[in-house]
């Protein structure tokens, strides 16, 4: 059917692209972060968990700037945790 024939017959052809499941969280695996000096990239094995209950293994790759930001942010969170527990 051509588009004009579809309109004349009152037929609406709707196609939707498949949608990926929505991510609920990304959790670090119990493996060490790896650094590749050749590329200056760090790689952290993670598990991506989806809202439909499925999960997939992946690698979070960070460039030096992203790694520095993560380091600073994690340091602040650890300090806040220590203070809340009366350890600092």
C-alpha positions in Angstrom: 0.0 0.0 0.0 1.3 3.4 -0.8 1.1 6.2 1.7 -1.9 7.8 -0.2 -3.7 4.5 -0.4 -3.2 4.0 3.4 -4.6 7.5 4.1 -7.6 6.8 1.8 -8.4 3.5 3.5 -8.0 5.0 7.0 -5.1 2.7 7.7 -2.4 4.1 9.9 0.8 2.2 9.8 2.7 2.7 13.0 6.1 1.1 13.5 8.1 1.6 16.7 11.7 1.0 17.2 12.6 -1.5 19.9 13.4 0.2 23.1 16.2 -0.8 25.4 15.4 -1.7 28.9 15.8 1.1 31.4 18.9 1.0 33.6 18.2 1.0 37.3 21.8 1.0 38.5 25.4 0.3 37.7 27.4 -1.6 40.3 31.2 -2.0 40.4 32.4 -5.6 40.2 34.7 -7.1 42.8 37.7 -6.6 40.6 40.4 -4.0 40.6 40.3 -1.0 38.4 42.9 -1.4 35.6 45.0 1.4 34.1 46.4 1.3 30.6 49.4 3.7 30.4 49.4 3.5 26.5 46.0 5.0 26.3 45.9 6.8 29.6 42.5 5.2 30.3 41.2 3.4 33.4 38.8 0.6 33.2 36.4 -0.5 35.9 34.4 -3.8 35.5 30.7 -3.1 36.3 27.4 -4.8 36.3 24.6 -2.9 34.6 21.2 -3.7 36.2 18.0 -3.1 34.3 14.5 -2.4 35.7 13.2 -5.6 34.0 15.5 -7.6 36.3 18.1 -8.5 33.8 21.8 -7.5 34.1 24.8 -7.3 31.8 28.5 -7.1 32.5 30.3 -4.0 31.1 33.4 -1.9 31.6 33.3 1.7 32.7 36.2 3.5 30.9 37.5 6.8 32.3 39.9 9.3 30.8 42.3 11.1 33.2 39.9 14.0 33.8 37.0 11.7 34.6 39.2 9.6 36.9 40.4 12.7 38.8 36.8 13.9 39.2 35.7 10.5 40.5 38.6 10.4 42.9 37.7 13.8 44.3 34.0 13.0 44.6 34.6 9.6 46.2 37.0 11.2 48.7 34.3 13.7 49.7 31.8 10.9 50.2 34.2 8.9 52.3 34.9 11.9 54.4 31.2 12.6 54.9 30.6 8.9 55.8 33.4 9.0 58.4 32.0 12.2 59.9 28.5 10.7 60.1 29.9 7.6 61.9 31.9 9.8 64.3 35.2 8.5 62.9 36.6 11.9 61.7 
